[in-house]
Amino acid sequence: MKLNEIRDNEGSTKNRMRVGRGIGSGKGKTGGRGVKGQTSRSGVAIKGFEGGQMPLHRRLPKRGFNKPNQIDLNEVNVGRIQQAIEAGKLDKSAAVTVESLVAAGVVSKPRDGVKILGVGELKTKLSFQVAGASKSAVEAIEKAGGSVTLLGGVAQA
């Protein structure tokens, strides 16, 4: 098999229906829009409209609250950090920061910082400079002989 011989399976794709191309096409004249009325014309957006009945999105109650200044943290377990060290992606001697975790591929983007969570086991002595850490994570880090420095006002919980 060569790259120029690769094709979709027979019958897996259908040709696009060309609307409004004469009565012989089966979708001519009105082009599948019916006759007259608002939706037969262009530029119509009545997506939530239910014929005058109260639409579903307005019948349901509002829920929750979106904080306008909410902090979006990456959550990383200590077990995941140990895996990265064993794989040779994280440096044991350097401090573990957001930048080092992004470089190691543990987190995809920096966001507002990193919060360390306590799932898994940490065997290596590390110093962390992170936005937050759970109590179990702090215990696991200190048990391994490491230290945690919290940056920028995110509470420990």
Buried (B, 14 or more C-beta within 10 A) or exposed (E): EEEEEEEEEEEEEEEEEEEEEEEEEEBBEEBEBEEEEEEEEEEEEEEEEEEEEEEEEEEEEEEEEEEEEEBEBBEBBBBBBBBBBEEEBBEEEEBBBBEBBBEBEBBEEEBBBBBBBBBBEBEBEBBBBBBBBBEBBBEBBEEBEBEBEBBEEBEEE
